[in-house]
């Protein structure tokens, strides 16, 4: 009887359990390849029985998303080299995110160091060029210095994180660089604009092409639940539950004023300052500007969640961008009417698409170009 049970167990064991899969990796092995026909080939070499790719490049209608970038999965098949492979359909030029799914569990690509955090998960990033806009998202030939720092917010009695980017043209002793403060949305963190937003890539590539002037980028963490021993991109629900308080006490904005004072004292900069924010970050950017009347020359509002109380208290030029399918499109249109009624100098632009990074990257590149070469009086 015992012998019979042993034979039965051997017969029902999966093939993978009885015969280890041999993985052969050639010297030119790559986990993701962008092909000349704009298809992408993915390869996963590692243990697993069911492997797929999850990515925002796989959904059909690029303008269908009203909120965030939707993702889909595509099954990968085991090939004779012992690895899992798949080639996607041709996709439009853009920056995309992806991860592998192995036996149903998320697995970031260990061979791709280009990563971005979003909604408490790490994604890998791949850029598909082929258009002037998408080519701005590629790693630039010349890059400056990215500094990971902190500053103390007095009202909140805590230290906050900030990423400060000094462009390649920056001179610490004698600089004439303006400063742009970039504020993330309610589920972002200090790395969102550099990772998902490709802000550094966009800036340096535009500077190389003469499309904008070199700038210092300041990208702070404006989350509620900030702890030095915990990643700040895990604070989405704290932000949502604390939203009523955020709209009234302005402690985060007061902390940003202290950050601005720190930057001005630490780096020799020109007299030009700009601030921009996406989604709820637009509200924070506008409130910060109102705490410092006359300080910012321009305010960028990307897919803004704003109220007429955020109307600028001075003559700063306001740029409002929104997608026609954005879930906050109506909010942006109403705010534009308040700007008209208030006779505030402003520019209002509508695009296709929704509340997504592919739009915010587009808005940032347009904002950089406009504040670099156009004076508010000229619009």
C-alpha positions as CSV (number, residue, x, y, z in Angstrom):
1,X,0.0,0.0,0.0
2,X,2.8,2.4,0.9
3,X,4.6,1.7,-2.4
4,X,1.4,2.3,-4.3
5,X,0.9,5.7,-2.6
6,X,4.5,6.7,-3.4
7,X,4.0,5.8,-7.1
8,X,0.7,7.7,-7.2
9,X,2.4,10.8,-5.7
10,X,5.2,10.7,-8.2
11,X,2.7,10.5,-11.1
12,X,0.7,13.6,-10.0
13,X,3.6,15.9,-9.2
14,X,4.0,18.8,-11.7
15,X,6.6,18.3,-14.3
16,X,8.5,21.4,-13.0
17,X,8.8,19.8,-9.6
18,X,10.3,16.6,-10.9
19,X,12.5,18.1,-13.6
20,X,14.1,21.5,-12.8
21,X,13.9,23.9,-15.8
22,X,17.3,24.7,-17.2
23,X,17.7,28.5,-17.8
24,X,20.2,29.5,-20.4
25,X,20.9,33.2,-20.6
26,X,23.0,34.5,-23.5
27,X,25.5,37.4,-23.0
28,X,23.1,39.8,-24.8
29,X,20.1,39.0,-22.7
30,X,17.7,41.9,-22.2
31,X,14.4,41.8,-20.2
32,X,12.8,44.5,-22.4
33,X,13.6,45.6,-25.9
34,X,12.0,48.4,-27.9
35,X,11.9,47.1,-31.5
36,X,12.1,49.2,-34.7
37,X,8.4,48.7,-35.4
38,X,7.5,50.1,-32.0
39,X,6.6,46.7,-30.6
40,X,8.2,45.7,-27.3
41,X,9.7,42.3,-26.6
42,X,9.8,41.2,-22.9
43,X,11.8,38.3,-21.6
44,X,11.8,36.8,-18.1
45,X,14.4,34.2,-17.1
46,X,13.7,32.8,-13.7
47,X,11.7,30.3,-11.7
48,X,8.0,30.3,-12.3
49,X,5.1,28.4,-13.9
50,X,2.8,31.2,-15.0
51,X,4.4,34.5,-16.1
52,X,2.9,37.6,-17.6
53,X,3.6,41.3,-18.1
54,X,1.4,44.0,-16.5
55,X,1.7,47.4,-18.1
56,X,-0.1,50.6,-19.1
57,X,0.9,50.2,-22.7
58,X,-1.5,47.3,-23.3
59,X,-4.9,48.9,-23.0
60,X,-6.6,49.8,-26.3
61,X,-7.9,53.4,-26.1
62,X,-5.2,55.8,-24.9
63,X,-7.7,58.5,-24.1
64,X,-10.2,56.3,-22.3
65,X,-8.7,56.7,-18.8
66,X,-10.4,59.4,-16.7
67,X,-8.3,58.7,-13.7
68,X,-4.8,57.1,-13.5
69,X,-3.1,54.9,-16.2
70,X,-5.0,51.7,-16.6
71,X,-3.0,48.5,-16.9
72,X,-3.6,45.1,-18.5
73,X,-1.7,41.8,-18.5
74,X,-0.4,39.8,-21.4
75,X,0.7,36.2,-21.0
76,X,4.3,35.2,-21.6
77,X,5.1,31.8,-23.1
78,X,8.0,29.5,-22.2
79,X,10.5,29.0,-25.1
80,X,13.2,26.6,-25.8
81,X,15.8,28.7,-24.1
82,X,14.1,28.1,-20.8
83,X,12.8,31.7,-20.5
84,X,9.4,33.3,-20.9
85,X,8.9,35.6,-23.9
86,X,6.2,37.9,-25.4
87,X,6.2,40.6,-28.0
88,X,3.4,43.3,-27.8
89,X,1.6,45.1,-30.6
90,X,3.0,48.3,-31.8
91,X,2.4,51.2,-29.4
92,X,2.5,55.0,-29.6
93,X,5.6,56.9,-28.6
94,X,5.4,57.4,-24.9
95,X,6.9,56.5,-21.5
96,X,5.3,53.4,-20.0
97,X,5.5,51.4,-16.8
98,X,5.4,47.6,-16.4
99,X,6.2,44.8,-14.0
100,X,6.2,41.0,-14.3
101,X,3.6,38.7,-12.7
102,X,5.1,35.4,-11.6
103,X,2.7,32.8,-10.4
104,X,0.2,35.6,-9.8
105,X,2.6,37.8,-7.7
106,X,4.2,41.1,-8.7
107,X,7.9,41.0,-9.5
108,X,9.7,44.1,-10.6
109,X,12.2,43.6,-13.4
110,X,15.6,43.2,-11.7
111,X,17.5,44.0,-14.9
112,X,15.9,47.5,-15.4
113,X,17.1,50.1,-12.9
114,X,14.7,52.7,-14.3
115,X,11.8,52.5,-11.7
116,X,9.0,54.5,-10.4
117,X,6.7,54.2,-7.3
118,X,3.0,54.6,-7.7
119,X,0.2,53.6,-5.3
120,X,2.6,51.8,-3.0
121,X,4.1,49.6,-5.8
122,X,7.3,49.8,-7.7
123,X,7.1,49.8,-11.5
124,X,9.7,49.6,-14.1
125,X,9.9,52.3,-16.8
126,X,10.5,52.0,-20.5
127,X,10.5,54.7,-23.1
128,X,9.3,54.3,-26.7
129,X,10.6,57.1,-28.8
130,X,9.6,58.2,-32.3
131,X,7.9,61.6,-31.6
132,X,9.4,64.9,-30.6
133,X,7.5,64.8,-27.3
134,X,8.4,61.2,-26.4
135,X,12.0,61.8,-27.2
136,X,12.1,64.4,-24.4
137,X,11.5,61.5,-22.0
138,X,14.7,59.7,-22.9
139,X,17.8,59.9,-20.6
140,X,19.6,63.1,-21.6
141,X,23.2,63.1,-22.8
142,X,24.2,65.6,-20.1
143,X,22.7,65.5,-16.6
144,X,23.2,67.7,-13.6
145,X,23.2,66.7,-9.9
146,X,20.2,65.3,-8.0
147,X,20.4,66.0,-4.2
148,X,18.3,64.1,-1.7
149,X,17.7,66.5,1.3
150,X,15.4,67.3,4.1
151,X,14.0,70.4,5.7
152,X,12.3,71.2,8.9
153,X,8.6,72.2,8.9
154,X,8.1,74.2,12.1
155,X,4.3,74.1,12.3
156,X,4.2,70.4,11.7
157,X,7.3,69.7,13.9
158,X,8.8,67.2,11.5
159,X,11.4,66.9,8.8
160,X,10.2,66.5,5.2
161,X,12.1,65.1,2.3
162,X,12.9,67.0,-0.9
163,X,14.7,66.3,-4.1
164,X,16.7,69.2,-5.5
165,X,18.0,69.1,-9.1
166,X,20.9,71.3,-10.1
167,X,21.1,71.4,-13.9
168,X,24.3,70.7,-15.8
169,X,24.7,74.5,-16.4
170,X,24.5,75.4,-12.7
171,X,27.5,77.1,-11.1
172,X,27.4,77.1,-7.3
173,X,29.5,80.3,-7.1
174,X,27.8,82.3,-9.8
175,X,24.4,81.2,-11.1
176,X,21.6,82.8,-13.0
177,X,19.2,79.8,-12.9
178,X,15.6,80.3,-12.1
179,X,13.9,77.9,-9.7
180,X,10.8,75.7,-10.4
181,X,9.0,74.1,-7.5
182,X,7.1,70.9,-8.6
183,X,4.3,69.7,-6.3
184,X,3.1,66.1,-6.7
185,X,-0.6,64.9,-6.3
186,X,-2.4,63.2,-3.4
187,X,-0.8,59.8,-4.0
188,X,2.7,60.9,-4.9
189,X,6.0,61.6,-3.1
190,X,9.2,63.6,-3.6
191,X,10.4,61.2,-6.4
192,X,7.2,61.3,-8.4
193,X,8.1,64.1,-10.7
194,X,11.5,62.8,-11.5
195,X,10.4,59.2,-11.9
196,X,6.9,59.1,-13.5
197,X,7.0,62.8,-14.5
198,X,10.5,62.5,-16.2
199,X,10.9,66.2,-15.1
200,X,14.7,66.0,-15.2
201,X,14.8,64.3,-18.6
202,X,12.3,66.8,-20.0
203,X,14.2,69.8,-18.7
204,X,17.7,68.7,-19.8
205,X,16.5,67.6,-23.3
206,X,14.6,70.8,-23.8
207,X,17.7,72.8,-22.7
208,X,19.9,70.9,-25.2
209,X,17.4,71.7,-28.0
210,X,17.1,75.3,-27.0
211,X,13.5,74.9,-26.0
212,X,13.8,76.2,-22.5
213,X,16.4,77.7,-20.1
214,X,18.3,75.8,-17.4
215,X,16.4,75.7,-14.1
216,X,16.8,74.4,-10.6
217,X,14.0,71.9,-9.9
218,X,12.8,71.5,-6.3
219,X,10.5,68.5,-5.8
220,X,9.3,68.2,-2.1
221,X,7.2,65.6,-0.3
222,X,3.9,67.2,0.6
223,X,2.2,64.1,2.1
224,X,0.4,64.2,5.5
225,X,1.8,61.1,7.2
226,X,5.6,61.7,6.9
227,X,7.9,59.4,8.9
228,X,11.6,59.3,8.3
229,X,11.6,55.5,8.8
230,X,8.7,54.9,6.3
231,X,8.5,55.6,2.6
232,X,6.2,58.6,2.0
233,X,4.6,57.0,-1.0
234,X,2.6,54.8,1.4
235,X,0.5,57.6,2.7
236,X,-2.3,57.8,0.2
237,X,-5.1,56.9,2.6
238,X,-3.7,59.3,5.3
239,X,-3.9,62.1,2.7
240,X,-7.5,61.3,1.7
241,X,-8.8,61.0,5.3
242,X,-7.0,64.2,6.3
243,X,-8.2,66.2,3.2
244,X,-10.8,68.4,5.1
245,X,-8.1,69.5,7.5
246,X,-5.5,70.0,4.7
247,X,-7.9,72.5,3.0
248,X,-8.0,74.7,6.0
249,X,-4.8,74.7,8.1
250,X,-2.3,75.2,5.3
251,X,0.5,73.7,7.5
252,X,2.1,72.0,4.5
253,X,2.1,75.3,2.5
254,X,3.7,77.1,5.5
255,X,6.3,74.4,5.5
256,X,7.0,75.0,1.8
257,X,7.6,78.6,2.6
258,X,10.4,77.5,4.9
259,X,11.8,75.2,2.2
260,X,11.8,78.1,-0.2
261,X,13.8,80.2,2.3
262,X,16.2,77.3,2.7
263,X,16.8,77.0,-1.1
264,X,17.2,80.7,-1.5
265,X,19.9,80.8,1.2
266,X,21.7,77.6,0.0
267,X,22.0,78.3,-3.7
268,X,22.8,81.4,-5.7
269,X,19.7,81.8,-7.9
270,X,18.2,84.4,-10.2
271,X,15.2,86.4,-9.1
272,X,12.8,84.3,-11.1
273,X,10.7,81.7,-9.3
274,X,7.9,79.4,-10.6
275,X,5.7,76.8,-9.0
276,X,3.5,74.1,-10.5
277,X,1.4,71.3,-9.1
278,X,-0.7,68.4,-10.4
279,X,-4.2,67.5,-9.2
280,X,-4.4,68.4,-5.5
281,X,-0.8,69.6,-5.8
282,X,-2.2,72.5,-7.8
283,X,-4.1,73.6,-4.8
284,X,-1.0,73.4,-2.6
285,X,1.0,75.4,-5.2
286,X,-1.6,78.1,-5.4
287,X,-1.9,78.4,-1.6
288,X,1.9,78.6,-1.3
289,X,2.0,81.4,-3.9
290,X,-0.6,83.3,-1.9
291,X,1.5,83.1,1.2
292,X,4.3,84.7,-0.8
293,X,2.7,87.5,-2.9
294,X,4.9,88.8,-5.6
295,X,7.4,86.0,-5.2
296,X,6.4,83.7,-8.1
297,X,6.2,84.9,-11.7
298,X,4.0,82.0,-12.9
299,X,1.9,79.3,-11.4
300,X,1.2,76.0,-13.3
301,X,-2.0,74.1,-12.5
302,X,-2.1,70.6,-14.1
303,X,-5.5,68.8,-13.9
304,X,-6.2,71.1,-10.9
305,X,-8.4,70.4,-7.9
306,X,-8.9,74.0,-7.0
307,X,-11.5,76.5,-5.6
308,X,-11.9,80.2,-6.2
309,X,-10.2,80.7,-2.8
310,X,-7.0,79.7,-4.6
311,X,-7.1,82.6,-7.0
312,X,-3.7,84.3,-7.0
313,X,-3.4,87.3,-4.7
314,X,-1.0,89.1,-7.0
315,X,-0.1,89.4,-10.7
316,X,1.4,86.0,-11.2
317,X,0.6,84.5,-14.5
318,X,-1.5,81.3,-14.2
319,X,-1.4,78.4,-16.6
320,X,-4.3,75.9,-16.3
321,X,-4.1,72.6,-18.2
322,X,-6.8,69.9,-18.3
323,X,-7.7,66.8,-20.2
324,X,-11.2,66.7,-21.7
325,X,-11.8,63.3,-20.1
326,X,-10.2,64.3,-16.8
327,X,-12.4,63.5,-13.8
328,X,-11.7,67.1,-12.7
329,X,-12.2,68.7,-16.0
330,X,-15.3,70.6,-14.8
331,X,-13.4,71.9,-11.8
332,X,-10.7,73.3,-14.1
333,X,-13.3,75.0,-16.4
334,X,-15.0,76.6,-13.4
335,X,-11.7,77.9,-12.1
336,X,-10.9,79.3,-15.5
337,X,-14.2,81.3,-15.3
338,X,-13.1,82.6,-11.9
339,X,-9.8,83.7,-13.4
340,X,-11.7,85.5,-16.2
341,X,-14.0,87.3,-13.7
342,X,-11.0,88.2,-11.5
343,X,-9.2,89.6,-14.6
344,X,-6.2,87.4,-13.8
345,X,-3.6,87.0,-16.5
346,X,-3.8,83.4,-17.4
347,X,-3.7,80.8,-20.2
348,X,-6.2,77.9,-20.3
349,X,-5.5,74.7,-22.4
350,X,-7.5,71.6,-22.9
351,X,-6.0,68.4,-24.3
352,X,-7.3,64.9,-25.0
353,X,-7.0,62.2,-22.3
354,X,-7.6,62.2,-18.6
355,X,-6.0,62.5,-15.1
356,X,-2.8,60.7,-16.1
357,X,1.0,61.1,-16.2
358,X,1.1,61.1,-20.0
359,X,-0.8,64.4,-19.8
360,X,1.2,65.9,-16.9
361,X,4.5,65.3,-18.8
362,X,3.0,67.1,-21.7
363,X,1.9,70.0,-19.6
364,X,5.3,70.3,-17.9
365,X,7.1,70.6,-21.2
366,X,4.7,73.3,-22.4
367,X,5.0,75.2,-19.1
368,X,8.8,75.1,-19.2
369,X,8.8,76.5,-22.7
370,X,6.3,79.3,-21.9
371,X,7.9,80.6,-18.7
372,X,11.4,80.5,-20.3
373,X,10.6,82.7,-23.3
374,X,7.3,84.4,-22.8
375,X,6.7,87.3,-20.5
376,X,3.3,87.5,-18.7
377,X,2.7,90.9,-20.4
378,X,3.1,89.2,-23.8
379,X,0.2,86.8,-23.4
